[in-house]
C-alpha cells in the first residue's frame, strides 16, 4: 500500500500565525489529494480536494498546493476556530489512505 | 442542507455482529457513491468500504473484506454496513460519508465532501 506521511505530527501556533502542514506520499498520486479538518468529538470536515480546490463554503484562508508526492496545506491567518487536527488523504491508489494527522494547538 | 445520521452502534462481543445504518437527507442519495470511514479511539482515520450510487459496485479495505458488507437502499435514502465476526481491533467510531461522484474507477477512489456524526462500535467481552 501507499504510505501517507504528515509533518509535523503536532505544532503550536498563535492566533494570526501562518501555518503550513506537509503531506508526503510514498508513490506518485498526481493531484488526487484531499485535506480534512477534525475538531475533538466531531466528524471530519472536508476542506480541499484535487490538492488545491476548496470545497464549497470553505474560507479562502485555507489553501492547498502540490502534486506527485509532496503537498502542503496552508492556513494564512490562524483563528481560534482553526485549532484542530488536519488529515490528508490520497484517492489515486487503492485503498484511499489517510495521513496520520497534524494537531494544531495553541 | 446535507445531513447524514448514523445509528446501530453499540457494545458487542468478539465474534459477534452489528449492522450500522446511515440515513441521508438534503441531496439526491441515489446520485452519489458513499463510503464508511472509521476512527479507533485516539487514532487517525481509516477508509473501510465504499459503494457505487446504484449499489452494484462495492469496495473494501483488506482487513474487513469477507467480514463486512456494505449496501444501500436508495428508496429509503439509507446506507448500511453489516459487520460480522467482529474483532477488538474493529472498535472505532464509524462515519458514513458522501462522495462527489457516482462510483470509484481505476485511478479514482473517492472524494468525500459530507460526513455524518459517527456511531461508536465497541467490541469487547
Boltz contact constraints between the chains, C-beta under 6 A:
constraints:
  - contact:
      token1: [A, 43]
      token2: [B, 95]
      max_distance: 6.0
  - contact:
      token1: [A, 43]
      token2: [B, 115]
      max_distance: 6.0
  - contact:
      token1: [A, 43]
      token2: [B, 117]
      max_distance: 6.0
  - contact:
      token1: [A, 43]
      token2: [B, 118]
      max_distance: 6.0
  - contact:
      token1: [A, 44]
      token2: [B, 115]
      max_distance: 6.0
  - contact:
      token1: [A, 46]
      token2: [B, 113]
      max_distance: 6.0
  - contact:
      token1: [A, 49]
      token2: [B, 111]
      max_distance: 6.0
  - contact:
      token1: [A, 55]
      token2: [B, 113]
      max_distance: 6.0
  - contact:
      token1: [A, 87]
      token2: [B, 45]
      max_distance: 6.0
  - contact:
      token1: [A, 91]
      token2: [B, 109]
      max_distance: 6.0
  - contact:
      token1: [A, 91]
      token2: [B, 110]
      max_distance: 6.0
  - contact:
      token1: [A, 94]
      token2: [B, 109]
      max_distance: 6.0
  - contact:
      token1: [A, 95]
      token2: [B, 47]
      max_distance: 6.0
  - contact:
      token1: [A, 95]
      token2: [B, 61]
      max_distance: 6.0
  - contact:
      token1: [A, 96]
      token2: [B, 47]
      max_distance: 6.0
  - contact:
      token1: [A, 96]
      token2: [B, 109]
      max_distance: 6.0
  - contact:
      token1: [A, 96]
      token2: [B, 110]
      max_distance: 6.0
  - contact:
      token1: [A, 98]
      token2: [B, 44]
      max_distance: 6.0
  - contact:
      token1: [A, 98]
      token2: [B, 45]
      max_distance: 6.0
  - contact:
      token1: [A, 100]
      token2: [B, 44]
      max_distance: 6.0
  - contact:
      token1: [A, 101]
      token2: [B, 44]
      max_distance: 6.0
